[in-house]
């Protein structure tokens, strides 16, 4: 899997794990000032097209990016096969070439984004 930036990762995670992030798939009808608009800010769907058939158009095709933090990382990793995630984290540690041990890297150097990348690799998403 090619290296994803944090912005790309924030969109790839809800795509790979839609059941964990149902709010990321909701239409966003409000602008920055809280005013209700006539178009979804993410996908551009007009509100009346949604209102005619809300069951068909329930999910927005473009997920809202999630916040990458430790809570999100742990929630996603819990849903994956733990052995595969550990193997991916071990591979990332070896590729990083860090002087410390695997556990030192895992506890003090690895970021939540590293855990999310490992979860994506463990799930097989590309």
MODELLER restraints for C-alpha pairs under 7 A, 6 or more apart:
rsr = mdl.restraints
at = mdl.atoms
rsr.add(forms.Gaussian(group=physical.xy_distance, feature=features.Distance(at['CA:1:A'], at['CA:126:A']), mean=5.77, stdev=0.5))
rsr.add(forms.Gaussian(group=physical.xy_distance, feature=features.Distance(at['CA:6:A'], at['CA:113:A']), mean=6.96, stdev=0.5))
rsr.add(forms.Gaussian(group=physical.xy_distance, feature=features.Distance(at['CA:10:A'], at['CA:65:A']), mean=4.83, stdev=0.5))
rsr.add(forms.Gaussian(group=physical.xy_distance, feature=features.Distance(at['CA:10:A'], at['CA:66:A']), mean=5.05, stdev=0.5))
rsr.add(forms.Gaussian(group=physical.xy_distance, feature=features.Distance(at['CA:10:A'], at['CA:67:A']), mean=6.70, stdev=0.5))
rsr.add(forms.Gaussian(group=physical.xy_distance, feature=features.Distance(at['CA:10:A'], at['CA:68:A']), mean=6.63, stdev=0.5))
rsr.add(forms.Gaussian(group=physical.xy_distance, feature=features.Distance(at['CA:11:A'], at['CA:63:A']), mean=6.44, stdev=0.5))
rsr.add(forms.Gaussian(group=physical.xy_distance, feature=features.Distance(at['CA:11:A'], at['CA:64:A']), mean=6.84, stdev=0.5))
rsr.add(forms.Gaussian(group=physical.xy_distance, feature=features.Distance(at['CA:11:A'], at['CA:65:A']), mean=4.78, stdev=0.5))
rsr.add(forms.Gaussian(group=physical.xy_distance, feature=features.Distance(at['CA:11:A'], at['CA:66:A']), mean=6.76, stdev=0.5))
rsr.add(forms.Gaussian(group=physical.xy_distance, feature=features.Distance(at['CA:14:A'], at['CA:21:A']), mean=5.78, stdev=0.5))
rsr.add(forms.Gaussian(group=physical.xy_distance, feature=features.Distance(at['CA:14:A'], at['CA:24:A']), mean=6.79, stdev=0.5))
rsr.add(forms.Gaussian(group=physical.xy_distance, feature=features.Distance(at['CA:14:A'], at['CA:63:A']), mean=6.71, stdev=0.5))
rsr.add(forms.Gaussian(group=physical.xy_distance, feature=features.Distance(at['CA:16:A'], at['CA:125:A']), mean=6.61, stdev=0.5))
rsr.add(forms.Gaussian(group=physical.xy_distance, feature=features.Distance(at['CA:24:A'], at['CA:63:A']), mean=5.08, stdev=0.5))
rsr.add(forms.Gaussian(group=physical.xy_distance, feature=features.Distance(at['CA:24:A'], at['CA:64:A']), mean=4.71, stdev=0.5))
rsr.add(forms.Gaussian(group=physical.xy_distance, feature=features.Distance(at['CA:24:A'], at['CA:65:A']), mean=6.91, stdev=0.5))
rsr.add(forms.Gaussian(group=physical.xy_distance, feature=features.Distance(at['CA:25:A'], at['CA:59:A']), mean=5.26, stdev=0.5))
rsr.add(forms.Gaussian(group=physical.xy_distance, feature=features.Distance(at['CA:25:A'], at['CA:60:A']), mean=5.12, stdev=0.5))
rsr.add(forms.Gaussian(group=physical.xy_distance, feature=features.Distance(at['CA:25:A'], at['CA:62:A']), mean=6.97, stdev=0.5))
rsr.add(forms.Gaussian(group=physical.xy_distance, feature=features.Distance(at['CA:25:A'], at['CA:63:A']), mean=4.87, stdev=0.5))
rsr.add(forms.Gaussian(group=physical.xy_distance, feature=features.Distance(at['CA:25:A'], at['CA:64:A']), mean=6.54, stdev=0.5))
rsr.add(forms.Gaussian(group=physical.xy_distance, feature=features.Distance(at['CA:26:A'], at['CA:59:A']), mean=5.55, stdev=0.5))
rsr.add(forms.Gaussian(group=physical.xy_distance, feature=features.Distance(at['CA:26:A'], at['CA:60:A']), mean=5.56, stdev=0.5))
rsr.add(forms.Gaussian(group=physical.xy_distance, feature=features.Distance(at['CA:27:A'], at['CA:40:A']), mean=5.71, stdev=0.5))
rsr.add(forms.Gaussian(group=physical.xy_distance, feature=features.Distance(at['CA:27:A'], at['CA:59:A']), mean=6.77, stdev=0.5))
rsr.add(forms.Gaussian(group=physical.xy_distance, feature=features.Distance(at['CA:27:A'], at['CA:60:A']), mean=5.24, stdev=0.5))
rsr.add(forms.Gaussian(group=physical.xy_distance, feature=features.Distance(at['CA:28:A'], at['CA:40:A']), mean=5.11, stdev=0.5))
rsr.add(forms.Gaussian(group=physical.xy_distance, feature=features.Distance(at['CA:28:A'], at['CA:41:A']), mean=5.57, stdev=0.5))
rsr.add(forms.Gaussian(group=physical.xy_distance, feature=features.Distance(at['CA:28:A'], at['CA:42:A']), mean=6.52, stdev=0.5))
rsr.add(forms.Gaussian(group=physical.xy_distance, feature=features.Distance(at['CA:29:A'], at['CA:36:A']), mean=5.72, stdev=0.5))
rsr.add(forms.Gaussian(group=physical.xy_distance, feature=features.Distance(at['CA:29:A'], at['CA:37:A']), mean=5.39, stdev=0.5))
rsr.add(forms.Gaussian(group=physical.xy_distance, feature=features.Distance(at['CA:29:A'], at['CA:38:A']), mean=6.85, stdev=0.5))
rsr.add(forms.Gaussian(group=physical.xy_distance, feature=features.Distance(at['CA:29:A'], at['CA:39:A']), mean=6.09, stdev=0.5))
rsr.add(forms.Gaussian(group=physical.xy_distance, feature=features.Distance(at['CA:29:A'], at['CA:40:A']), mean=4.80, stdev=0.5))
rsr.add(forms.Gaussian(group=physical.xy_distance, feature=features.Distance(at['CA:29:A'], at['CA:41:A']), mean=6.23, stdev=0.5))
rsr.add(forms.Gaussian(group=physical.xy_distance, feature=features.Distance(at['CA:30:A'], at['CA:36:A']), mean=4.58, stdev=0.5))
rsr.add(forms.Gaussian(group=physical.xy_distance, feature=features.Distance(at['CA:30:A'], at['CA:37:A']), mean=5.65, stdev=0.5))
rsr.add(forms.Gaussian(group=physical.xy_distance, feature=features.Distance(at['CA:31:A'], at['CA:37:A']), mean=6.76, stdev=0.5))
rsr.add(forms.Gaussian(group=physical.xy_distance, feature=features.Distance(at['CA:38:A'], at['CA:46:A']), mean=5.71, stdev=0.5))
rsr.add(forms.Gaussian(group=physical.xy_distance, feature=features.Distance(at['CA:38:A'], at['CA:47:A']), mean=5.11, stdev=0.5))
rsr.add(forms.Gaussian(group=physical.xy_distance, feature=features.Distance(at['CA:39:A'], at['CA:45:A']), mean=5.38, stdev=0.5))
rsr.add(forms.Gaussian(group=physical.xy_distance, feature=features.Distance(at['CA:39:A'], at['CA:46:A']), mean=4.42, stdev=0.5))
rsr.add(forms.Gaussian(group=physical.xy_distance, feature=features.Distance(at['CA:39:A'], at['CA:47:A']), mean=5.58, stdev=0.5))
rsr.add(forms.Gaussian(group=physical.xy_distance, feature=features.Distance(at['CA:40:A'], at['CA:46:A']), mean=6.51, stdev=0.5))
rsr.add(forms.Gaussian(group=physical.xy_distance, feature=features.Distance(at['CA:42:A'], at['CA:62:A']), mean=6.25, stdev=0.5))
rsr.add(forms.Gaussian(group=physical.xy_distance, feature=features.Distance(at['CA:43:A'], at['CA:60:A']), mean=6.62, stdev=0.5))
rsr.add(forms.Gaussian(group=physical.xy_distance, feature=features.Distance(at['CA:43:A'], at['CA:61:A']), mean=6.70, stdev=0.5))
rsr.add(forms.Gaussian(group=physical.xy_distance, feature=features.Distance(at['CA:43:A'], at['CA:62:A']), mean=6.10, stdev=0.5))
rsr.add(forms.Gaussian(group=physical.xy_distance, feature=features.Distance(at['CA:50:A'], at['CA:57:A']), mean=5.71, stdev=0.5))
rsr.add(forms.Gaussian(group=physical.xy_distance, feature=features.Distance(at['CA:68:A'], at['CA:112:A']), mean=6.68, stdev=0.5))
rsr.add(forms.Gaussian(group=physical.xy_distance, feature=features.Distance(at['CA:68:A'], at['CA:113:A']), mean=6.62, stdev=0.5))
rsr.add(forms.Gaussian(group=physical.xy_distance, feature=features.Distance(at['CA:69:A'], at['CA:112:A']), mean=5.74, stdev=0.5))
rsr.add(forms.Gaussian(group=physical.xy_distance, feature=features.Distance(at['CA:70:A'], at['CA:112:A']), mean=5.39, stdev=0.5))
rsr.add(forms.Gaussian(group=physical.xy_distance, feature=features.Distance(at['CA:73:A'], at['CA:112:A']), mean=5.51, stdev=0.5))
rsr.add(forms.Gaussian(group=physical.xy_distance, feature=features.Distance(at['CA:73:A'], at['CA:115:A']), mean=6.02, stdev=0.5))
rsr.add(forms.Gaussian(group=physical.xy_distance, feature=features.Distance(at['CA:73:A'], at['CA:116:A']), mean=5.64, stdev=0.5))
rsr.add(forms.Gaussian(group=physical.xy_distance, feature=features.Distance(at['CA:76:A'], at['CA:119:A']), mean=6.98, stdev=0.5))
rsr.add(forms.Gaussian(group=physical.xy_distance, feature=features.Distance(at['CA:77:A'], at['CA:119:A']), mean=5.83, stdev=0.5))
rsr.add(forms.Gaussian(group=physical.xy_distance, feature=features.Distance(at['CA:80:A'], at['CA:119:A']), mean=6.52, stdev=0.5))
rsr.add(forms.Gaussian(group=physical.xy_distance, feature=features.Distance(at['CA:80:A'], at['CA:123:A']), mean=6.81, stdev=0.5))
rsr.add(forms.Gaussian(group=physical.xy_distance, feature=features.Distance(at['CA:84:A'], at['CA:122:A']), mean=5.23, stdev=0.5))
rsr.add(forms.Gaussian(group=physical.xy_distance, feature=features.Distance(at['CA:85:A'], at['CA:118:A']), mean=5.57, stdev=0.5))
rsr.add(forms.Gaussian(group=physical.xy_distance, feature=features.Distance(at['CA:85:A'], at['CA:119:A']), mean=5.65, stdev=0.5))
rsr.add(forms.Gaussian(group=physical.xy_distance, feature=features.Distance(at['CA:85:A'], at['CA:122:A']), mean=5.38, stdev=0.5))
rsr.add(forms.Gaussian(group=physical.xy_distance, feature=features.Distance(at['CA:88:A'], at['CA:118:A']), mean=5.20, stdev=0.5))
rsr.add(forms.Gaussian(group=physical.xy_distance, feature=features.Distance(at['CA:88:A'], at['CA:121:A']), mean=6.85, stdev=0.5))
rsr.add(forms.Gaussian(group=physical.xy_distance, feature=features.Distance(at['CA:88:A'], at['CA:122:A']), mean=6.68, stdev=0.5))
rsr.add(forms.Gaussian(group=physical.xy_distance, feature=features.Distance(at['CA:89:A'], at['CA:118:A']), mean=5.83, stdev=0.5))
rsr.add(forms.Gaussian(group=physical.xy_distance, feature=features.Distance(at['CA:93:A'], at['CA:102:A']), mean=6.53, stdev=0.5))
